[in-house]
């Protein structure tokens, strides 16, 4: 009991956040939000090679392509219950593709790295925008793509260039930080004040065995259980107790309110004894609903089943009547999680409501097993004037062309110049006001602008 009083003091003191961290450390290994850095593997370089065999005249180029870099793929795993494995390891980089070889031998693709996450994990960018939502078991998502392999010199043979002495470099992969946020997948969520009897109820309805004691905040992490009522079954979540101010970061509840976002039904447990600091059950009911509404107005509109717990105690009759009067036409389920009275009726009511909501659920479009990050159209690019005499070209295709060019190879640079011209980069620069000698920046590389419009392009067909 002393421990409960200490917890109560901690969560009502101004320095509650420090004690919250301590409680998380005490609570075990439940981690539901992490940040990780993911990066695909670089692509392998293409090969510069020429076929030289006895009795084979004019063998020509035979350089193979570089291999693709590996991907970082997230996989929803129904056997995972937290993100604990990413608590200390935050960086993941896929292997690069190997370089191409002679005799048109292609490089080996880098192996993909699969990262298992719990079902119900939301993947977000650093700015909070959602990348994907892994809600189905074994659903996969490519969160970091590997770079493409460079082409070997066999790809650059033309009637006017019989022996190209250049090949493409592999495309470097980019890395980024993402946030993984786990949200429990439950049909119904138990909410209420600390010590309202949520843990006792879930242990009655399912095989879950959460910690139960006579002091507040015994539940420090959400618990899941599968309940069965006749021919129906549903998943029930026990959320740590909420207190006034939870939606603004007070107590434990604000960290776990997200776990009821996926629940179709909210089962609101009200302690009719008012045993915790002499509270009024009706006020408790109002406070919890206000915190839910402050957290999410959409969440507050979910169907709610109100349960009056601990009604086996005779002194609760007046409190029960007061709550019934406040609810009006809304049904109040009177139970005792300790004795089991009223449990069967409540269990069936939850199961029937879950079944009704499942039947109304809209069947969403089926997606491919592997999701990929949409890239900008390769043809899109733009020209920005940074200052007098300095321009920047931004766009996937010209940037990719530059980073895959060996700028130490004169023949490769000439090919790049004509390749950019065919893309329309030179024309766009001229229209933006660039003149000969201006500095052009593409992918952190600098070039001198030379307008060749109207001149014969001997590599015009070599894109």
Protein Blocks (a to p, Z undefined) as FASTA:
>chain_A
ZZmmmmmmmmmcfklmmmmmmmmmmnojadfbdcddddddddddddddddddehiahkbp
abdcddddddddddddfkbcbfklmmmmmbdcddddddddehhiacdddddddddddehi
acddfkopafbdcfbghiacdfbdcddddddfklmgcfklmbccbdcddddddddddddd
dddddfbdceddehilmmmmmmmmmmbdcdddfbehkblbdcdddddehjbccddddddd
ddehklnogajllmmmmmmmmpmbdcddddfklmngoiafklmmmmmmmmmmmmomklmm
pccddddehklpmklmmmmmmmmmmnomaccddddfknopoklmmmmmmmmmmmmmmmmp
ccdddddfbdcdddddfkbccdddfbghiacdedfklmmmmmmpcfkbmklmmmmmmmmm
mnommmmmmmnopaehiacdeehiacddddfehiacfklmmZZ
